[in-house]
Amino acid sequence: PYGFSVIEKFLAGARSIDQHFHMAPFESNIPVLLGLLSVWNVSFLGYPARAILPYTQALEKLAPHIQQVSMESNGKGVSIDGVRLPFEAGEIDFGEPGTNGQHSFYQLIHQGRVIPCDFIGIVKSQQPVYLKDEVVNNHDELMSNFFAQPDALAYGKTPEQLQSENVAPHLTFTGNRPSLSLLLPSLDAYRIGQLLAIYEHRI
């Protein structure tokens, strides 16, 4: 239903990241930096998992796709010479679109185990919905959550802050939990090509 013109845009997006990956210096190379973050989080800090959290339902199959590609490719326990690695390698990937995840496992991410998160947001909605008497549309609400979650993971809330807000103290969360945010201008074929290529090169 899409035709070759759309596929060409998808391939052009992927090619743009291929070129960036091969030419950009390491300090500004997006897939290299993301790959190094994974090595740091898994092998040095000992965090075994990563959550992939796109804030759009259109990317609901992204996390399972990356799960297969990443865990199959990097799920190794020995070096190329067959020698057992002296450290943990690879990460457990999982995820859901933002609102699904918020009602599923975000409690664990904020208060339980430390799980580095990849938040993926889209600036321009594919289909904004405005309801009568609503000040903001559904996409604006979604993006408010997209920006709030990494902020909450970074800073947390102390019992004193919760008390001043008249919130129960058991909702305290520590903060200082790693996450990164990728913000795409739109979700078109070109950007999807870029996104998939970023994760492929990261792996």
N, CA, C and O of each residue as an XYZ file, in Angstrom:
812
protein
N       0.802     -1.220      0.000
C       0.000      0.000      0.000
C       0.830      1.263      0.000
O       0.289      2.340     -0.251
N       2.137      1.177      0.274
C       2.946      2.374      0.382
C       3.682      2.703     -0.910
O       3.825      3.877     -1.249
N       4.143      1.713     -1.625
C       4.842      1.967     -2.878
C       6.322      2.221     -2.696
O       6.807      2.436     -1.585
N       7.029      2.189     -3.815
C       8.476      2.279     -3.778
C       8.965      3.656     -3.335
O      10.046      3.762     -2.755
N       8.201      4.701     -3.591
C       8.638      6.050     -3.205
C       8.806      6.150     -1.684
O       9.717      6.822     -1.202
N       7.933      5.485     -0.939
C       8.039      5.498      0.525
C       9.244      4.670      0.969
O       9.981      5.070      1.871
N       9.438      3.526      0.338
C      10.590      2.687      0.662
C      11.904      3.428      0.377
O      12.872      3.293      1.125
N      11.929      4.211     -0.708
C      13.125      5.010     -1.029
C      13.425      6.006      0.097
O      14.586      6.212      0.452
N      12.385      6.619      0.652
C      12.584      7.559      1.763
C      13.114      6.823      2.993
O      14.007      7.315      3.682
N      12.564      5.653      3.259
C      13.027      4.821      4.373
C      14.515      4.497      4.214
O      15.294      4.643      5.156
N      14.896      4.063      3.026
C      16.298      3.720      2.754
C      17.200      4.952      2.839
O      18.335      4.861      3.305
N      16.693      6.110      2.386
C      17.480      7.346      2.465
C      17.730      7.729      3.921
O      18.820      8.189      4.260
N      16.733      7.544      4.783
C      16.911      7.815      6.213
C      17.969      6.912      6.818
O      18.844      7.371      7.553
N      17.886      5.621      6.507
C      18.887      4.673      7.006
C      20.277      5.041      6.484
O      21.255      4.989      7.230
N      20.366      5.411      5.207
C      21.660      5.778      4.607
C      22.261      7.000      5.295
O      23.477      7.080      5.471
N      21.413      7.951      5.683
C      21.930      9.160      6.344
C      22.631      8.805      7.659
O      23.649      9.404      8.006
N      22.082      7.832      8.384
C      22.719      7.396      9.632
C      23.947      6.543      9.338
O      24.945      6.634     10.053
N      23.888      5.711      8.290
C      25.084      4.951      7.889
C      26.256      5.907      7.662
O      27.368      5.668      8.133
N      25.990      6.984      6.936
C      27.047      7.952      6.638
C      27.524      8.663      7.903
O      28.722      8.859      8.103
N      26.574      9.044      8.750
C      26.916      9.694     10.026
C      27.792      8.764     10.868
O      28.801      9.193     11.429
N      27.404      7.491     10.952
C      28.137      6.499     11.749
C      29.570      6.338     11.243
O      30.505      6.226     12.036
N      29.736      6.326      9.932
C      31.066      6.106      9.367
C      31.936      7.357      9.372
O      33.162      7.249      9.350
N      31.327      8.548      9.401
C      32.110      9.772      9.232
C      32.199     10.653     10.470
O      33.192     11.363     10.634
N      31.204     10.634     11.343
C      31.211     11.546     12.498
C      32.264     11.115     13.512
O      32.432      9.920     13.756
N      32.977     12.074     14.107
C      33.935     11.717     15.164
C      33.201     11.084     16.347
O      32.027     11.369     16.582
N      33.894     10.232     17.080
C      33.253      9.472     18.158
C      32.519     10.361     19.159
O      31.458      9.984     19.654
N      33.068     11.532     19.460
C      32.439     12.370     20.490
C      31.083     12.942     20.073
O      30.331     13.423     20.920
N      30.759     12.894     18.767
C      29.446     13.355     18.312
C      28.736     12.298     17.456
O      27.816     12.620     16.704
N      29.157     11.066     17.573
C      28.600      9.968     16.772
C      27.488      9.297     17.571
O      27.753      8.608     18.556
N      26.251      9.498     17.146
C      25.096      9.052     17.939
C      25.125      7.548     18.229
O      25.035      7.173     19.398
N      25.247      6.663     17.225
C      25.253      5.231     17.554
C      26.443      4.818     18.430
O      26.300      3.951     19.292
N      27.603      5.426     18.217
C      28.775      5.100     19.035
C      28.527      5.499     20.487
O      28.796      4.721     21.402
N      28.013      6.712     20.698
C      27.739      7.171     22.066
C      26.699      6.285     22.741
O      26.840      5.955     23.918
N      25.655      5.897     22.009
C      24.622      5.032     22.586
C      25.189      3.648     22.892
O      24.857      3.052     23.917
N      26.037      3.141     22.011
C      26.676      1.852     22.260
C      27.572      1.899     23.491
O      27.570      0.968     24.297
N      28.334      2.973     23.640
C      29.200      3.117     24.806
C      28.383      3.231     26.088
O      28.786      2.716     27.132
N      27.236      3.904     26.012
C      26.348      3.975     27.183
C      25.876      2.581     27.588
O      25.810      2.266     28.777
N      25.547      1.747     26.598
C      25.122      0.380     26.909
C      26.245     -0.402     27.578
O      26.015     -1.094     28.570
N      27.453     -0.297     27.045
C      28.603     -0.990     27.653
C      28.802     -0.499     29.087
O      29.011     -1.297     30.001
N      28.735      0.811     29.273
C      28.918      1.394     30.606
C      27.848      0.877     31.570
O      28.162      0.439     32.677
N      26.579      0.932     31.143
C      25.477      0.531     32.024
C      25.508     -0.957     32.352
O      25.260     -1.349     33.492
N      25.815     -1.792     31.349
C      25.778     -3.244     31.556
C      27.058     -3.761     32.199
O      27.013     -4.386     33.259
N      28.189     -3.506     31.567
C      29.439     -4.145     31.979
C      30.127     -3.453     33.152
O      30.841     -4.102     33.917
N      29.921     -2.141     33.306
C      30.601     -1.427     34.390
C      29.680     -1.179     35.581
O      30.076     -1.389     36.728
N      28.446     -0.729     35.313
C      27.530     -0.446     36.420
C      26.695     -1.664     36.824
O      26.096     -1.682     37.899
N      26.659     -2.672     35.962
C      25.954     -3.906     36.315
C      24.445     -3.850     36.173
O      23.742     -4.640     36.803
N      23.926     -2.930     35.354
C      22.479     -2.885     35.107
C      22.178     -3.824     33.940
O      22.617     -3.557     32.821
N      21.452     -4.903     34.163
C      21.320     -5.930     33.123
C      20.294     -5.639     32.028
O      20.310     -6.293     30.985
N      19.409     -4.677     32.244
C      18.296     -4.485     31.310
C      18.265     -3.071     30.761
O      18.916     -2.164     31.279
N      17.479     -2.909     29.686
C      17.223     -1.597     29.101
C      15.778     -1.575     28.638
O      15.304     -2.526     28.017
N      15.080     -0.495     28.939
C      13.696     -0.326     28.488
C      13.663      0.622     27.301
O      14.247      1.705     27.340
N      12.969      0.203     26.238
C      12.804      1.032     25.042
C      11.359      1.517     25.040
O      10.430      0.714     24.949
N      11.168      2.841     25.141
C       9.855      3.404     25.442
C       9.461      4.473     24.424
O       9.653      5.664     24.669
N       8.912      4.054     23.283
C       8.468      5.042     22.299
C       7.128      5.659     22.710
O       6.204      4.947     23.103
N       7.035      6.958     22.618
C       5.789      7.632     22.967
C       4.931      7.836     21.714
O       4.540      8.951     21.368
N       4.663      6.725     21.061
C       3.730      6.671     19.939
C       3.345      5.211     19.728
O       4.204      4.329     19.729
N       2.063      4.965     19.548
C       1.579      3.600     19.343
C       2.103      3.023     18.033
O       2.208      1.805     17.886
N       2.431      3.897     17.080
C       2.921      3.436     15.782
C       4.237      2.666     15.896
O       4.585      1.903     14.994
N       4.972      2.858     16.997
C       6.241      2.147     17.194
C       6.102      1.018     18.215
O       7.074      0.660     18.881
N       4.897      0.457     18.340
C       4.683     -0.595     19.347
C       5.520     -1.844     19.086
O       5.771     -2.612     20.015
N       5.952     -2.066     17.862
C       6.770     -3.250     17.549
C       8.273     -2.947     17.563
O       9.081     -3.831     17.277
N       8.654     -1.711     17.891
C      10.078     -1.372     17.909
C      10.830     -2.153     18.985
O      11.860     -2.763     18.698
N      10.327     -2.142     20.225
C      11.036     -2.835     21.310
C      11.202     -4.328     21.029
O      12.305     -4.843     21.210
N      10.157     -5.054     20.594
C      10.379     -6.473     20.279
C      11.382     -6.685     19.141
O      12.142     -7.654     19.151
N      11.382     -5.770     18.158
C      12.343     -5.894     17.062
C      13.769     -5.714     17.572
O      14.651     -6.515     17.260
N      13.993     -4.660     18.358
C      15.329     -4.398     18.889
C      15.730     -5.506     19.866
O      16.898     -5.888     19.937
N      14.768     -6.008     20.603
C      15.033     -7.131     21.516
C      15.651     -8.300     20.751
O      16.654     -8.869     21.181
N      15.054     -8.651     19.628
C      15.557     -9.777     18.837
C      16.943     -9.456     18.261
O      17.865    -10.264     18.367
N      17.081     -8.286     17.662
C      18.340     -7.924     17.006
C      19.475     -7.804     18.033
O      20.570     -8.325     17.816
N      19.214     -7.130     19.130
C      20.250     -6.864     20.125
C      20.618     -8.108     20.919
O      21.798     -8.428     21.060
N      19.619     -8.809     21.435
C      19.908     -9.956     22.300
C      20.468    -11.133     21.503
O      21.245    -11.928     22.031
N      20.081    -11.244     20.246
C      20.642    -12.288     19.383
C      22.087    -11.947     19.012
O      22.953    -12.822     19.005
N      22.341    -10.675     18.705
C      23.682    -10.268     18.260
C      24.675    -10.171     19.412
O      25.813    -10.625     19.296
N      24.244     -9.580     20.526
C      25.178     -9.296     21.621
C      25.024    -10.240     22.815
O      25.653    -10.035     23.853
N      24.201    -11.258     22.673
C      23.997    -12.198     23.774
C      25.074    -13.254     23.823
O      24.783    -14.450     23.807
N      26.307    -12.821     23.884
C      27.449    -13.736     23.848
C      28.068    -13.864     25.241
O      28.028    -12.927     26.038
N      28.638    -15.029     25.519
C      29.335    -15.234     26.783
C      30.803    -15.539     26.599
O      31.549    -15.680     27.567
N      31.217    -15.642     25.324
C      32.625    -15.945     25.032
C      33.145    -14.983     23.971
O      32.374    -14.401     23.208
N      34.467    -14.825     23.935
C      35.089    -13.969     22.929
C      35.124    -14.692     21.592
O      34.698    -15.843     21.493
N      35.627    -14.022     20.567
C      35.718    -14.623     19.226
C      36.661    -15.832     19.225
O      36.593    -16.682     18.338
N      37.543    -15.895     20.234
C      38.469    -17.028     20.358
C      37.887    -18.162     21.201
O      38.548    -19.177     21.419
N      36.645    -17.989     21.677
C      36.022    -19.037     22.480
C      36.369    -18.975     23.954
O      36.092    -19.914     24.700
N      36.979    -17.864     24.385
C      37.359    -17.706     25.793
C      36.204    -17.045     26.541
O      35.632    -16.063     26.068
N      35.868    -17.589     27.707
C      34.775    -17.041     28.514
C      35.053    -15.590     28.878
O      36.153    -15.272     29.331
N      34.077    -14.701     28.688
C      34.260    -13.282     29.007
C      34.336    -13.093     30.516
O      33.585    -13.733     31.252
N      35.234    -12.222     30.994
C      35.358    -11.988     32.443
C      34.356    -10.938     32.956
O      34.500    -10.446     34.075
N      33.353    -10.598     32.153
C      32.352     -9.599     32.536
C      31.036     -9.957     31.855
O      31.003    -10.750     30.915
N      29.965     -9.365     32.340
C      28.648     -9.570     31.730
C      28.551     -8.730     30.462
O      28.930     -7.559     30.456
N      28.043     -9.331     29.394
C      27.871     -8.607     28.131
C      26.430     -8.747     27.671
O      25.719     -9.662     28.087
N      26.013     -7.843     26.818
C      24.642     -7.871     26.322
C      23.679     -7.352     27.379
O      24.007     -7.292     28.564
N      22.502     -6.984     26.936
C      21.502     -6.478     27.880
C      20.149     -7.081     27.570
O      19.892     -7.508     26.444
N      19.298     -7.116     28.557
C      17.937     -7.610     28.398
C      17.105     -6.430     27.909
O      16.935     -5.447     28.630
N      16.590     -6.522     26.699
C      15.790     -5.434     26.138
C      14.305     -5.756     26.261
O      13.881     -6.884     26.011
N      13.531     -4.764     26.643
C      12.078     -4.900     26.666
C      11.485     -3.505     26.514
O      12.211     -2.513     26.568
N      10.209     -3.427     26.329
C       9.586     -2.107     26.252
C       8.178     -2.155     25.721
O       7.701     -3.182     25.237
N       7.530     -1.024     25.823
C       6.158     -0.810     25.381
C       6.027      0.659     25.027
O       6.822      1.478     25.487
N       5.034      1.007     24.215
C       4.762      2.430     24.044
C       4.494      3.083     25.403
O       3.987      2.443     26.324
N       4.840      4.352     25.508
C       4.838      5.078     26.774
C       3.669      4.864     27.706
O       3.868      4.486     28.861
N       2.451      5.097     27.239
C       1.312      5.006     28.156
C       1.067      3.574     28.602
O       0.662      3.350     29.743
N       1.301      2.601     27.733
C       1.166      1.193     28.145
C       2.163      0.885     29.247
O       1.815      0.279     30.261
N       3.410      1.308     29.043
C       4.462      1.055     30.025
C       4.199      1.752     31.340
O       4.475      1.196     32.404
N       3.667      2.970     31.282
C       3.403      3.726     32.509
C       2.444      2.976     33.423
O       2.539      3.087     34.646
N       1.531      2.223     32.848
C       0.565      1.469     33.656
C       0.997      0.024     33.840
O       0.222     -0.800     34.326
N       2.235     -0.289     33.454
C       2.688     -1.659     33.512
C       3.934     -1.819     34.385
O       3.895     -2.541     35.381
N       5.042     -1.154     34.024
C       6.299     -1.409     34.727
C       7.055     -0.155     35.149
O       8.183     -0.262     35.632
N       6.469      1.034     34.983
C       7.192      2.249     35.374
C       7.414      2.326     36.883
O       8.389      2.930     37.331
N       6.532      1.729     37.663
C       6.724      1.714     39.115
C       8.072      1.085     39.455
O       8.824      1.614     40.274
N       8.371     -0.044     38.824
C       9.650     -0.727     39.034
C      10.810      0.160     38.592
O      11.835      0.230     39.270
N      10.650      0.834     37.459
C      11.716      1.688     36.934
C      12.000      2.866     37.863
O      13.153      3.263     38.029
N      10.952      3.424     38.466
C      11.139      4.591     39.337
C      11.557      4.220     40.756
O      12.372      4.913     41.364
N      11.000      3.121     41.291
C      11.238      2.813     42.705
C      11.989      1.513     42.939
O      12.598      1.343     43.995
N      11.963      0.601     41.996
C      12.576     -0.708     42.196
C      13.960     -0.775     41.605
O      14.831      0.020     41.958
N      14.170     -1.718     40.708
C      15.481     -1.914     40.100
C      15.857     -0.734     39.198
O      14.990     -0.062     38.637
N      17.155     -0.500     39.072
C      17.635      0.535     38.148
C      17.651     -0.074     36.748
O      18.359     -1.047     36.490
N      16.867      0.511     35.854
C      16.784      0.050     34.469
C      16.975      1.262     33.566
O      16.082      2.105     33.480
N      18.118      1.369     32.891
C      18.290      2.478     31.947
C      17.174      2.477     30.903
O      16.739      1.421     30.443
N      16.724      3.666     30.541
C      15.577      3.793     29.635
C      15.934      4.609     28.401
O      16.661      5.599     28.480
N      15.406      4.174     27.259
C      15.451      4.963     26.028
C      14.047      5.515     25.795
O      13.130      4.758     25.479
N      13.874      6.813     25.947
C      12.594      7.452     25.643
C      12.649      7.977     24.207
O      13.602      8.657     23.829
N      11.630      7.661     23.414
C      11.584      8.102     22.022
C      10.310      8.919     21.828
O       9.205      8.401     21.985
N      10.469     10.190     21.488
C       9.323     11.069     21.293
C       9.253     11.587     19.873
O      10.248     11.586     19.147
N       8.071     12.027     19.483
C       7.820     12.563     18.146
C       7.240     13.971     18.310
O       6.229     14.150     18.989
N       7.874     14.961     17.693
C       7.420     16.346     17.842
C       6.041     16.539     17.212
O       5.128     17.068     17.847
N       5.900     16.111     15.969
C       4.654     16.343     15.239
C       3.814     15.069     15.225
O       4.259     14.027     14.744
N       2.606     15.162     15.752
C       1.718     14.002     15.812
C       1.286     13.576     14.414
O       1.100     14.406     13.525
N       1.132     12.274     14.241
C       0.588     11.774     12.977
C      -0.903     12.071     12.877
O      -1.436     12.273     11.786
N      -1.574     12.095     14.035
C      -3.023     12.271     14.038
C      -3.476     12.880     15.366
O      -3.990     12.161     16.223
N      -3.296     14.193     15.554
C      -3.719     14.784     16.825
C      -5.244     14.755     16.977
O      -5.993     14.954     16.021
N      -5.666     14.500     18.205
C      -7.110     14.454     18.488
C      -7.425     15.572     19.464
O      -6.831     15.655     20.539
N      -8.365     16.433     19.084
C      -8.829     17.502     19.961
C     -10.232     17.154     20.448
O     -11.136     16.934     19.642
N     -10.409     17.105     21.750
C     -11.724     16.844     22.325
C     -12.366     18.158     22.731
O     -11.684     19.114     23.100
N     -13.671     18.189     22.658
C     -14.404     19.404     23.011
C     -14.076     19.819     24.450
O     -14.052     18.992     25.362
N     -13.827     21.104     24.627
C     -13.523     21.702     25.929
C     -12.157     21.296     26.497
O     -11.860     21.611     27.649
N     -11.331     20.610     25.719
C      -9.983     20.256     26.170
C      -9.010     21.342     25.714
O      -9.058     21.777     24.563
N      -8.132     21.777     26.612
C      -7.173     22.836     26.288
C      -6.052     22.310     25.397
O      -5.587     23.009     24.496
N      -5.617     21.068     25.655
C      -4.532     20.475     24.873
C      -5.022     19.228     24.154
O      -5.992     18.600     24.577
N      -4.348     18.872     23.066
C      -4.740     17.649     22.358
C      -4.047     16.438     22.976
O      -3.216     16.579     23.874
N      -4.391     15.267     22.496
C      -3.835     14.027     23.062
C      -2.319     13.951     22.908
O      -1.632     13.418     23.780
N      -1.792     14.484     21.801
C      -0.356     14.412     21.570
C       0.405     15.312     22.547
O       1.465     14.939     23.048
N      -0.145     16.496     22.811
C       0.489     17.396     23.777
C       0.551     16.743     25.162
O       1.550     16.856     25.873
N      -0.524     16.067     25.523
C      -0.570     15.355     26.806
C       0.486     14.244     26.848
O       1.189     14.070     27.844
N       0.576     13.508     25.755
C       1.553     12.424     25.636
C       2.970     12.962     25.776
O       3.797     12.380     26.478
N       3.247     14.079     25.102
C       4.586     14.655     25.146
C       4.912     15.246     26.518
O       6.079     15.294     26.908
N       3.910     15.687     27.238
C       4.144     16.125     28.626
C       4.694     14.969     29.446
O       5.622     15.142     30.235
N       4.116     13.789     29.254
C       4.608     12.594     29.938
C       6.009     12.221     29.446
O       6.869     11.836     30.239
N       6.232     12.338     28.138
C       7.544     12.023     27.565
C       8.649     12.841     28.238
O       9.712     12.307     28.553
N       8.399     14.135     28.457
C       9.408     14.991     29.077
C       9.467     14.803     30.598
O      10.530     14.952     31.200
N       8.340     14.479     31.210
C       8.293     14.355     32.674
C       8.991     13.102     33.184
O       9.610     13.136     34.248
N       8.905     11.998     32.449
C       9.456     10.734     32.952
C      10.983     10.779     33.134
O      11.461     10.425     34.213
N      11.769     11.197     32.129
C      13.218     11.274     32.347
C      13.592     12.250     33.465
O      14.553     12.029     34.201
N      12.822     13.324     33.578
C      13.051     14.313     34.625
C      12.861     13.669     36.007
O      13.673     13.857     36.913
N      11.776     12.911     36.141
C      11.502     12.231     37.414
C      12.571     11.187     37.716
O      13.000     11.055     38.863
N      13.006     10.444     36.697
C      14.058      9.447     36.905
C      15.354     10.112     37.352
O      16.076      9.568     38.187
N      15.647     11.272     36.807
C      16.895     11.970     37.143
C      16.857     12.565     38.547
O      17.832     12.455     39.290
N      15.744     13.194     38.916
C      15.719     13.985     40.149
C      14.993     13.328     41.308
O      15.315     13.604     42.463
N      14.023     12.468     41.035
C      13.288     11.809     42.110
C      12.472     12.781     42.942
O      12.307     13.948     42.589
N      11.954     12.258     44.080
C      11.202     13.093     45.033
C      11.500     12.599     46.441
O      11.386     11.408     46.730
N      11.873     13.504     47.292
C      12.170     13.153     48.676
C      10.866     13.079     49.484
O       9.845     13.616     49.055
N      10.895     12.412     50.660
C       9.695     12.404     51.514
C       9.240     13.816     51.885
O       8.043     14.079     52.005
N      10.209     14.726     52.066
C       9.864     16.109     52.416
C       9.115     16.808     51.278
O       8.147     17.533     51.507
N       9.581     16.573     50.052
C       8.884     17.166     48.903
C       7.451     16.625     48.806
O       6.503     17.373     48.570
N       7.321     15.320     48.991
C       5.986     14.717     48.919
C       5.080     15.247     50.016
O       3.894     15.486     49.789
N       5.642     15.430     51.216
C       4.844     15.948     52.330
C       4.346     17.356     52.011
O       3.194     17.692     52.286
N       5.233     18.185     51.420
C       4.826     19.549     51.079
C       3.756     19.571     49.983
O       3.001     20.536     49.862
N       3.700     18.492     49.183
C       2.682     18.369     48.139
C       1.477     17.577     48.625
O       0.551     17.316     47.857
N       1.489     17.192     49.907
C       0.397     16.427     50.506
C       0.206     15.060     49.831
O      -0.915     14.613     49.590
N       1.346     14.413     49.537
C       1.348     13.100     48.884
C       1.943     12.083     49.850
O       2.855     12.404     50.612
N       1.430     10.864     49.819
C       1.869      9.805     50.733
C       3.378      9.549     50.614
O       3.921      9.546     49.510
N       4.062      9.331     51.768
C       5.519      9.165     51.744
C       6.004      7.894     51.048
O       7.160      7.832     50.630
N       5.153      6.887     50.917
C       5.603      5.654     50.255
C       5.808      5.850     48.750
O       6.301      4.951     48.070
N       5.433      7.020     48.231
C       5.647      7.317     46.816
C       7.003      7.977     46.559
O       7.270      8.441     45.451
N       7.853      8.018     47.579
C       9.212      8.534     47.422
C       9.962      7.728     46.369
O       9.837      6.505     46.317
N      10.739      8.407     45.532
C      11.632      7.711     44.597
C      12.937      8.478     44.528
O      12.959      9.707     44.598
N      14.033      7.728     44.389
C      15.361      8.270     44.656
C      15.911      9.199     43.586
O      16.677     10.112     43.897
N      15.536      8.984     42.338
C      16.188      9.721     41.260
C      17.549      9.111     40.963
O      17.844      7.996     41.392
N      18.372      9.842     40.231
C      19.707      9.400     39.823
C      19.637      8.069     39.066
O      20.467      7.184     39.270
N      18.634      7.942     38.192
C      18.469      6.740     37.381
C      18.677      7.103     35.916
O      18.112      8.086     35.437
N      19.488      6.318     35.193
C      19.895      6.721     33.846
C      18.788      6.581     32.804
O      18.016      5.622     32.810
N      18.739      7.554     31.923
C      17.842      7.475     30.766
C      18.402      8.370     29.674
O      19.255      9.222     29.920
N      17.907      8.158     28.468
C      18.242      9.048     27.369
C      16.969      9.303     26.575
O      16.040      8.497     26.602
N      16.931     10.410     25.879
C      15.758     10.774     25.089
C      16.155     11.025     23.646
O      17.102     11.761     23.368
N      15.425     10.409     22.734
C      15.556     10.667     21.305
C      14.277     11.358     20.865
O      13.183     10.834     21.074
N      14.404     12.518     20.264
C      13.236     13.292     19.842
C      13.277     13.451     18.333
O      14.151     14.133     17.797
N      12.323     12.817     17.644
C      12.241     12.890     16.181
C      11.280     14.005     15.784
O      10.257     14.194     16.443
N      11.586     14.750     14.717
C      10.678     15.825     14.283
C       9.308     15.286     13.870
O       8.282     15.912     14.136
N       9.299     14.112     13.213
C       8.046     13.500     12.773
C       8.291     12.007     12.635
O       9.431     11.549     12.714
N       7.230     11.258     12.430
C       7.372      9.813     12.254
C       6.963      9.472     10.826
O       5.852      9.016     10.560
N       7.906      9.712      9.921
C       7.676      9.370      8.524
C       8.689      8.294      8.138
O       9.494      7.869      8.966
N       8.648      7.860      6.893
C       9.517      6.771      6.447
C      10.993      7.116      6.631
O      11.784      6.262      7.033
N      11.365      8.348      6.343
C      12.759      8.771      6.466
C      13.239      8.646      7.917
O      14.316      8.109      8.178
N      12.432      9.146      8.853
C      12.818      9.121     10.274
C      12.831      7.698     10.823
O      13.678      7.371     11.654
N      11.912      6.848     10.375
C      11.918      5.451     10.819
C      13.191      4.761     10.318
O      13.796      3.968     11.039
N      13.591      5.064      9.084
C      14.854      4.546      8.573
C      16.024      4.978      9.439
O      16.912      4.180      9.740
N      16.025      6.247      9.840
C      17.085      6.754     10.716
C      17.079      6.040     12.066
O      18.126      5.621     12.558
N      15.895      5.905     12.659
C      15.776      5.295     13.980
C      16.284      3.853     13.978
O      17.052      3.455     14.854
N      15.850      3.083     12.994
C      16.293      1.689     12.922
C      17.800      1.596     12.690
O      18.464      0.727     13.254
N      18.337      2.486     11.865
C      19.781      2.472     11.603
C      20.574      2.868     12.851
O      21.653      2.327     13.094
N      20.054      3.799     13.635
C      20.728      4.179     14.893
C      20.850      2.951     15.787
O      21.923      2.678     16.323
N      19.754      2.210     15.951
C      19.793      1.027     16.817
C      20.664     -0.082     16.224
O      21.372     -0.769     16.961
N      20.620     -0.262     14.915
C      21.460     -1.287     14.277
C      22.937     -0.999     14.521
O      23.689     -1.890     14.915
N      23.353      0.245     14.289
C      24.763      0.589     14.488
C      25.134      0.588     15.965
O      26.263      0.250     16.320
N      24.218      0.955     16.807
C      24.465      0.877     18.256
C      24.795     -0.562     18.648
O      25.723     -0.805     19.418
N      24.034     -1.505     18.118
C      24.241     -2.926     18.414
C      25.590     -3.384     17.878
O      25.949     -4.551     18.028
